[in-house]
Amino acid sequence: MSDLIFPSQFMPHGQCYLWESGLLWSHVLADLIIVLAYFSIPFFLFYIVKKREDIQFGTVFYLFGLFILLCGATHLIAIVTVWKPLYWLSAYIKALTAIVSIFTAYFLWRLIPQILIIPSPSQLKKVNEQLKDEIVKHEITEQELKKFSLAIEYSPNLVMITNYEGNIEYCNPAMYKVTGYEKDELIGYNPRKMMSNLTSKETYQHLWGTIRQGRPWQGELLDRKKNGELFWCLHSIASIKNNLNQITHYVSVAHDITDRKDSEELIKSLAYYDPLTHLPNRTLFQERMERAIISAKRNKRIFALIYLDLDRFKSINDTLGHVIGDKLLIEVGKRIKAVLRERETIARLGGDEFAIILSDIDKPESAGFVAEKILKQFSTVLNLDNHELFISTSLGIAIFPNDADNIEALTKDADTALYHAKDQGRGRYAFFDKNLEEKNIRHLEIEMGLRKAISENELSLLYQPKLDAKTGKLVGVEALLRWRNEKLGQVSPVEFIEIAEHTGQIEEIGNWVLCEVCRQINLWSQHLNSDLPVSINLSARQFKQDTLLSSIERHMQEFAVNPAALEFEITESAIMDEPAVSLAIMQEFNKKGLKLAIDDFGTGYSSLAYLKRFPAHTLKIDRSFIHDIAGDKGDAAIVTATISLAHNLGLKVVAEGVENKVQAEFLTKHGCDELQGFFFHEPLTADEIVANYGLV
């Protein structure tokens, strides 16, 4: 029995089928087909994994292939064991197959969750359909964005987008059109470039505090265009956030409301208050003047009207720009207001012109006391944006009803007093005087007459001879301007030159003088072997005129005048007004071969320290030192020292106003080079110069 269960020798497996050969071969054939299939599948799997490097779970593919390969091996052994017993080998292979199958099954079960998330073809198809819908939606959105973009581009509103730091990344065309800036002048810059510095700091603090929190802000800002013009805008500013709810950009949509305001309050403010200084404007000032007159009449009191403007404000505005000029006006308003009582009015009438109503004063002198306090307010330096400014002001005072009893007359009187204060030297105040009115009328008549002086052929030139001090020979002449008006008669240059300078007419008149002198030099040169040098006086305004040199060159070319035949006289005080600017201008004259003389030397400033720096050729001693040169030791000492100093610096010395022989001999003895004055001759016409000095 034991031999049947555990035989000593195994019988080949195939002998079990000897009784039915067909059954045997069906087993063999089936196993052979299975072996071929099992052996081909692993190679297919290995090939796929090798060719598709992106395939997932490659290790499991290899393990599964090994499992299939071992299964094929077990069937191969089953065929062999039909004829030859290889049971132990079959057992080993099956054991290995079992082990590999366990690992394969383990990893396959582990992969089930990951395999399940891999989309099926139907799922992929569904996803593709969804993706197609998304693409369509994206295209629709893109079209919508394009429409929005075009809407912004053609919007009349001012649209601006900045990054989180506030630097501009986009502006629509309306922004460039309104502000006057070009694209490259705004993109990459901060919007503060358009700030007028007139909107309160509190407004900007509230603006940034709001939008930094992601909340929209709306409000009005007073901005400035590229050309300096102020304009009001109603801004709506919002923040742009990313997917993480973080602010990345800001967008501002603004509407220009300069020409209209949305609220009655703002309209009233613009109607009655100056938008720059926030002081009452001319309209409100007129109303308060009317009230002051009514109150003064009812209570039988007096009040003062003060007109005030800044000295040389235009120069500051042109040099440092409108922003500094605006800030200066604001500071001026604050300083004046600081010395006034609550019930008193200060108004800005326009430009740098202010007016003050001092109501209910006891006596006219009280207005002078207030004027002194105002002048004291400008005795200290003004610091504006790292600029130290020394500014002075002039004031004119008129008293109601002493000077006038109505608005029109009172304002006229205050204005007259203001001009009188300026005539006295600026930086002071003056009360109206009836005599001032006559002077003002004369001033106006001269100003109006000068406007037609050239066209009416009323101007003429005389020539003051300049003689060599040693030989008495004519060495040149000084051109002197004269004006005879049909109504005013002969007007003194002392009177009309200052008015022409103040009104700006001196530039046109100076150009006429230059043309006539060049014409006369050309005529004289036809009777001489060389040109007769002519000196021309330049006012301070002419001297700093941008077109002066080009005008000189044009006339010299027109009349073929040698530069050596012209000498230009400029007063010492005009040069010392702005020494650095004067030096640059004088150097330009020097480059073009034009001579310069410093006139009225010693009357304006102690400029000896500057004299050596100025490229002048001649020094003219003022007539005030010549007048009493024989009897005043001080004048004599000044004249001799000036002559010595000038010669040491290589300058020629000319004495003007020589009226007698004693003066002429003193100047000649001490080395003065040239003399001119009534002692030799009064100013002569061009024909008289020719006749008296034998130029024919």
Secondary structure as the mmCIF struct_conf table of DSSP 4:
data_model
#
loop_
_struct_conf.conf_type_id
_struct_conf.id
_struct_conf.beg_label_comp_id
_struct_conf.beg_label_asym_id
_struct_conf.beg_label_seq_id
_struct_conf.end_label_comp_id
_struct_conf.end_label_asym_id
_struct_conf.end_label_seq_id
HELX_RH_AL_P HELX_RH_AL_P1 SER A 2 ILE A 5
BEND BEND1 PHE A 6 PHE A 6
BEND BEND2 SER A 8 GLN A 9
HELX_LH_PP_P HELX_LH_PP_P1 PHE A 10 PRO A 12
HELX_RH_3T_P HELX_RH_3T_P1 HIS A 13 TYR A 17
TURN_TY1_P TURN_TY1_P1 LEU A 18 TRP A 19
HELX_RH_AL_P HELX_RH_AL_P2 SER A 21 LYS A 51
TURN_TY1_P TURN_TY1_P2 GLU A 53 ASP A 54
BEND BEND3 GLN A 56 GLN A 56
HELX_RH_AL_P HELX_RH_AL_P3 GLY A 58 VAL A 80
TURN_TY1_P TURN_TY1_P3 THR A 81 TRP A 83
BEND BEND4 LYS A 84 LYS A 84
HELX_RH_AL_P HELX_RH_AL_P4 TYR A 87 ILE A 117
BEND BEND5 ILE A 118 ILE A 118
HELX_LH_PP_P HELX_LH_PP_P2 PRO A 119 SER A 120
HELX_RH_AL_P HELX_RH_AL_P5 PRO A 121 GLU A 153
TURN_TY1_P TURN_TY1_P4 TYR A 154 TYR A 154
BEND BEND6 PRO A 156 ASN A 157
STRN STRN1 LEU A 158 ASN A 163
TURN_TY1_P TURN_TY1_P5 TYR A 164 GLU A 165
STRN STRN2 ILE A 168 CYS A 171
HELX_RH_AL_P HELX_RH_AL_P6 PRO A 173 THR A 179
HELX_RH_3T_P HELX_RH_3T_P2 LYS A 183 GLU A 185
TURN_TY1_P TURN_TY1_P6 LEU A 186 GLY A 188
BEND BEND7 TYR A 189 TYR A 189
HELX_RH_3T_P HELX_RH_3T_P3 PRO A 191 MET A 194
STRN STRN3 MET A 195 MET A 195
BEND BEND8 ASN A 197 ASN A 197
BEND BEND9 THR A 199 THR A 199
HELX_RH_AL_P HELX_RH_AL_P7 LYS A 201 ILE A 211
TURN_TY1_P TURN_TY1_P7 ARG A 212 GLY A 214
STRN STRN4 TRP A 217 ARG A 224
TURN_TY1_P TURN_TY1_P8 LYS A 226 ASN A 227
BEND BEND10 GLY A 228 GLY A 228
STRN STRN5 LEU A 230 LYS A 241
TURN_TY1_P TURN_TY1_P9 ASN A 243 LEU A 244
BEND BEND11 ASN A 245 ASN A 245
STRN STRN6 ILE A 247 ASP A 256
BEND BEND12 THR A 258 ASP A 259
BEND BEND13 ASP A 262 SER A 263
HELX_RH_AL_P HELX_RH_AL_P8 GLU A 264 TYR A 272
STRN STRN7 TYR A 273 TYR A 273
TURN_TY1_P TURN_TY1_P10 PRO A 275 THR A 277
BEND BEND14 LEU A 279 LEU A 279
STRN STRN8 PRO A 280 PRO A 280
HELX_RH_AL_P HELX_RH_AL_P9 ARG A 282 ASN A 299
TURN_TY1_P TURN_TY1_P11 LYS A 300 LYS A 300
STRN STRN9 ILE A 302 LEU A 310
TURN_TY1_P TURN_TY1_P12 ASP A 311 ARG A 312
HELX_RH_AL_P HELX_RH_AL_P10 PHE A 313 LEU A 320
HELX_RH_AL_P HELX_RH_AL_P11 HIS A 322 ALA A 338
TURN_TY1_P TURN_TY1_P13 VAL A 339 VAL A 339
BEND BEND15 LEU A 340 LEU A 340
TURN_TY1_P TURN_TY1_P14 GLU A 342 ARG A 343
STRN STRN10 THR A 345 GLY A 350
TURN_TY1_P TURN_TY1_P15 GLY A 351 ASP A 352
STRN STRN11 GLU A 353 ILE A 361
BEND BEND16 ASP A 362 LYS A 363
HELX_RH_AL_P HELX_RH_AL_P12 PRO A 364 GLN A 377
TURN_TY1_P TURN_TY1_P16 PHE A 378 PHE A 378
BEND BEND17 SER A 379 THR A 380
STRN STRN12 LEU A 382 LEU A 384
TURN_TY1_P TURN_TY1_P17 ASP A 385 ASN A 386
STRN STRN13 HIS A 387 LEU A 389
STRN STRN14 THR A 393 PHE A 400
TURN_TY1_P TURN_TY1_P18 PRO A 401 ASP A 403
BEND BEND18 ASP A 405 ASN A 406
HELX_RH_AL_P HELX_RH_AL_P13 ILE A 407 ASP A 423
TURN_TY1_P TURN_TY1_P19 GLN A 424 GLY A 425
BEND BEND19 ARG A 426 ARG A 428
STRN STRN15 TYR A 429 PHE A 431
HELX_RH_AL_P HELX_RH_AL_P14 LYS A 434 LEU A 450
TURN_TY1_P TURN_TY1_P20 ARG A 451 ASN A 457
STRN STRN16 LEU A 459 ASP A 468
TURN_TY1_P TURN_TY1_P21 ALA A 469 THR A 471
STRN STRN17 LEU A 474 ASN A 485
TURN_TY1_P TURN_TY1_P22 GLU A 486 LEU A 488
STRN STRN18 GLY A 489 VAL A 491
HELX_LH_PP_P HELX_LH_PP_P3 SER A 492 SER A 492
HELX_RH_AL_P HELX_RH_AL_P15 PRO A 493 THR A 503
TURN_TY1_P TURN_TY1_P23 GLY A 504 GLN A 505
HELX_RH_AL_P HELX_RH_AL_P16 ILE A 506 SER A 525
TURN_TY1_P TURN_TY1_P24 GLN A 526 HIS A 527
BEND BEND20 LEU A 528 SER A 530
HELX_LH_PP_P HELX_LH_PP_P4 ASP A 531 PRO A 533
STRN STRN19 VAL A 534 LEU A 538
HELX_RH_AL_P HELX_RH_AL_P17 ALA A 540 PHE A 543
TURN_TY1_P TURN_TY1_P25 LYS A 544 LYS A 544
TURN_TY1_P TURN_TY1_P26 ASP A 546 THR A 547
HELX_RH_AL_P HELX_RH_AL_P18 LEU A 548 GLU A 558
TURN_TY1_P TURN_TY1_P27 PHE A 559 ALA A 560
HELX_RH_3T_P HELX_RH_3T_P4 PRO A 563 ALA A 565
STRN STRN20 LEU A 566 THR A 571
HELX_RH_AL_P HELX_RH_AL_P19 GLU A 572 ASP A 577
BEND BEND21 GLU A 578 GLU A 578
HELX_RH_AL_P HELX_RH_AL_P20 PRO A 579 LYS A 591
TURN_TY1_P TURN_TY1_P28 LYS A 592 GLY A 593
STRN STRN21 LYS A 595 PHE A 601
TURN_TY1_P TURN_TY1_P29 GLY A 602 GLY A 602
BEND BEND22 THR A 603 GLY A 604
HELX_RH_AL_P HELX_RH_AL_P21 LEU A 608 LEU A 611
TURN_TY1_P TURN_TY1_P30 LYS A 612 ARG A 613
BEND BEND23 PHE A 614 PHE A 614
BEND BEND24 HIS A 617 HIS A 617
STRN STRN22 THR A 618 ILE A 621
HELX_RH_AL_P HELX_RH_AL_P22 ARG A 623 ILE A 626
TURN_TY1_P TURN_TY1_P31 HIS A 627 GLY A 631
HELX_RH_AL_P HELX_RH_AL_P23 LYS A 633 ASN A 648
TURN_TY1_P TURN_TY1_P32 LEU A 649 GLY A 650
STRN STRN23 LYS A 652 ALA A 655
BEND BEND25 ASN A 660 ASN A 660
HELX_RH_AL_P HELX_RH_AL_P24 LYS A 661 LYS A 669
TURN_TY1_P TURN_TY1_P33 HIS A 670 GLY A 671
STRN STRN24 GLU A 674 LEU A 675
BEND BEND26 GLY A 677 GLY A 677
TURN_TY1_P TURN_TY1_P34 PHE A 678 PHE A 680
STRN STRN25 LEU A 684 LEU A 684
HELX_RH_AL_P HELX_RH_AL_P25 ALA A 686 ASN A 692
TURN_TY1_P TURN_TY1_P35 TYR A 693 GLY A 694
#
